[in-house]
Amino acid sequence: MFRWIIAVVALLVSLQGSCEEGSSLSRILVHTFKYTADTPSTIDPYQLQSGCQRRDCIRSIDKPRFLYVKDTTFMRDSDSVVLLHYNGITRAYPKKILNFREIVNDRFGDIPVVVTYCPLCASGVAFVAEVNGQETEFGVSGMLLNNDLVMYDRKTNQLWNQILGESIVGTNAGTRLESLQVQQITWANVKAHHPNAEVLAPDARDKANLRRFPTGTLYGDYDDSERLLYPVAAEDKRLTRKTPVYGVIIDGQPIAIKEGLLQKSGEYKHLLNQQAVEFTVGKDGSVTAALEGGQPLPLLRTFWFAWYAFYPQTQLVQ
């Protein structure tokens, strides 16, 4: 208990320090990742915020174990998962675990995959875990960009932003990872529509977290409030900050569609530059996007504030 109290105090101190040091470079960036004026970067490094005091302050899951759906007893029907179907395998990653771990280094057959989730942005993204053709693992850098997870890869030590899927600091700044389409659906829908899925099992650390925070939420009412923990580069008031949206980019044009609109209609067709984009809600609650004719498009579910912070030129469908 005493160690847990110390950890919480350290987290609060780091949050306070990062707010007070908004005009200075992150200590982690300088001292851990050895950033200098000559380091290639696609962003203003002063935008990086210290989410905690050191690299790997949040421990990634590097040797995941999985359960059968029928043997999973720690989930409630209303709990959400990040679902990934890839290379003939379907896996569900409970958010109540990801909230505390953020990164899972996994394998789908012989392909290395990293599954990520940022609790502050409600964004789940998966990537093929290869940089320049070399297999790697990813960890939590300790820094954030627009409140979003900044990862580092353990092969080249570059920094990667989760929502952009891009190297933002390092020798190959601007390089993009191959993203994989994930869905955020409820456990009830996993049981009903994906009974053969493999489910990420909690280890001893995760079980301790779930005893302390039974709902799996570290930040209290954060999801239902307007508060942000860190500044963002741009904001737009057409929607409240935490409104869930689905974002897609078509021919360089970002588009966000309000989740509530899709839930109400079940499908929606949007016309952009004489191209029809069809959004569809599946029976399991998953959302897909495709050009008319069937070409699928990568789609990201996140909070409105996060999508807009990275894509202020976005169109909004609400």
N, C-alpha and C positions, 0 to 999 in steps of 0.2 A: 504493500500500500504506500509506504514512504517513497519508494522509487517512482511509483506512478505519480504521486503528488509533485515530486521534483521535476518529472518529465513535463507535466502540464504547466508548471510555473515557467520552465525553460521555453516552452512554446509561446506562452503569453508574452514573455520578455522579447522573444524574437519578433513577434508580430508588432509589438510596440516599437522596437528598434527600427524595423523596416519602414514603418510609417514616418518616424522621425528623420530617417536618413534618405528620404525620397529624392534628394538632389545629389546623392553620392553613389558611386559604383558599389554594387554588392560585394561584400568581403569575400563571398564564396567565388564570385567571378574572378576576382583578382588573385586571391591566395590559393584557392584550390585548382581552378582551371587556368591559372597563369595568364589571364588576359592582359594584353598590352595594346598600345596604339596601333601596332602592326598586325594584330590578329584580324583576319577576315571576318566580317559580320554583315548580316543583312538588315540589322535593326540598330537603333540607337541604344547602346548598352546601358544607358541611364534609365531605360524603361524597365529593366529587369529588377524585380523586387525580391528581397530575401524572405522566403516563406518560412525558413527555419535556419538554424545556425551552422549546418554542415551538410555536405553531400551524404546521401543515403540516410538522412534523418528519418525518412519513411522507408522501411525495408521492402524492397521488391520481393515477390515470390519467384524463386528461381528453380524450385523443384516441385511443381504443382502436383497434387494428388486429386483424384476424381472419384465421385460416388455415382451410383446409378440413381436415377430419379426416384425410384421406389424406395431407396434406402436413405433418402435425404429427409431428415427430420427437423432441421433447424430453420426451415423457411416457412413463412406465412404466405397465403395466397396473394396478398397485396404487395409483397416484397417484389422488387424489380431485379432483373438480371441484364447483363450484357451478353447477348447471344451471338455466336459466330458459327456459321456453317462453312467449312472450307476443306478441300481435299478429301471429301467424303466423310468428314467427321463433324458432329454437332456438339458444341460445348456451351454450357451456361456458366457465367461468372457472376455470382451474387454481388450486388452493389454493397450489401452490408459487410462484405469482406473487402471489396475494392475501395470503399471509403477510407479504409485504414492502410491499404497497401499500394494502391494506385497503379502498379505495374506488375504484370504476370509474364515472365519469360517462359514460353511454352513451345511445344513442337506439334505440328499436325503432320503425322507421318515423318518424312525426312525433311520437312520444311520448317525452319525456325520462325516463330511468330511471337510478336509481343502484343499483349492486350493491355490497353491503358484506360484509366478512368480518372477524370478530374472532378472531385466533389464540388469545387467552387463554381464550376461551369456546367456541371451535369453532362459532360461530354465524354462519350465512350468511343474510342478509336482503336483499331487493330492494324498492324503493319507486318509485312514480311521483314524479319529481323536480319537484314543484310545491308551493309554499307559498302558500296563499290565492289559488290560481288562477294564480300567476305561476311561470313556469319558472325553475329555479335549478340550480346545481351544489352539490355538497357536498365538504367537505374534512375532514381529521383535525384535531380541535381541540387535541390534545396532552393531553387529560384522559380519565380513565376513571371509570366508575361501577360498583362491584362487579366490577372487572376488565374491564368491557365497554366497547367503543368508544363514545366520545362524538364526534359529528360536529358541524360547524357548516355552515349554509347560507350561500352567498355572496351571497344577495339581501338577507336581513334580519339576518344575523350572529347568529341564534339558535343555541342548543345543542340537539342532538337525541340521545337515547339510542337505540342500535341495537336492542336487544332489545325495548324498549317501543314503538319507532317513534313516539316522542312528543317534542315540544319540552319540555325540562325547565328551561331558563333563557332568558328573553327576553320580548318584548312579547306574544307569543302562546303563552306557556307553557300546556301542556295540549293544544295542537293535535296531532292525529295525522296522520301521512302515510298515504297509501294503499299498503298492503303488497301485494306480489306473491309468489305461491307459488314457492319455489325448492326444488330437491332437491340433496342431496349424494350423489353416486354415484361409482363408480370409472371410470377411463379405459377399462378393459376393457369396461364396460357402455356407455359412450358409443360406442365403436367398433361394438359389436354391435347396439345398439338405436337409436342416433341418428347414423348415418353421415353425414347431411347437415347436422349441427350446425356452426355457426361456432365456432371456438376462439380465445380471446384469445391474441394473439401477444406474446411477450416483447419489450420494447424493449431498448436497450443497457444501461439501468440494471438491468433484470430479468435479463438474461444475466449481468451481473457478479455479481449476488446468487446466481444458481444455480451459478456457478463456485466461489464461496466456500462455499456451503451446498448441496451437490448434492442433498440430500434435500428441500430447500425448507423446512427447519425451522430457525428462528432460535433457539428456546429449548431446544435439546437434547432431554432426555427429559421435558420438561414434560408432554406429553400422557399419559405412562404413569406419572407420579408423583402424589403427593398435595400437592405444593407449589403454593401460590398466590403471585403476585408482590405482591398488595395485599390489604388486608382486605376482607371482605364484610359486608353488613348482617345476614345471618342464615345459619345453617348447619344441616344435618340429616344425621345419620349413618346413615340407613337404606340409603343407597348410598354408595359411595366417591365422592369429589369429581368425578373425571373420567369417571364412568360416562355414556355418551351416552344421552340421553332425547329423546323427542319430546313437546313441550308444546303444548297446545291449550286454549282458553278457551271454555266453553260456558255461556251465560246468566250470565256473570260468574264462573263457577267454574273455576279453573285445574286442569288434569289433566296429569300427566306419566306417560308409559309408557316403560318400559325398552326400549331398542333391541334388546337381546339377546332379549327375549321375542318381539318381532315377527319377528326373523330366524329364530327357532326355529319359530314357528307359521305365519308367512306372513300371518296375519290375526288380528284380535282384536276381540271385541265387548264394549263396556263400557256398563253401564247407569247413567245419571245422571238422577235425578229423573224416572224413567219414560221417559227418552229413551235410545234405543240409539245409541251412537257406534261406528262401524265403522272400524278401522284396517286398512289393506291394504298389503302389500308387492308392488310390481309386478315384472315380469320383469327390469327394468333396475335393481332394487334401490331404487327410489324408494318413499317411504312417503306415503300419502294418508290423510286422515281425512274422514268424512262422517257426517251424521246418517242414520239409517235412512230410506230414501226417496231418498237421493242428494244432499242439499244439502251441498256441500263446505265444509270448515272450514279456516281458516288453521292451518298446522302449522309448528312451529319445532324444528329439531334443534339441541341444544346440550349442554354438560356439565351434570350434575345440580346442581353447586354454583351455577351461574349461574342456572338456572331457579328454584331455590329462593330465591336471594338476592332476586330480583325478585317472586317469588310464594310467600311462605312459607305461605300458606293452601292450597297446592296439594294435591290428592289424588295419590297415587302408585300406579301399577299396575306390579307387578314379578313 
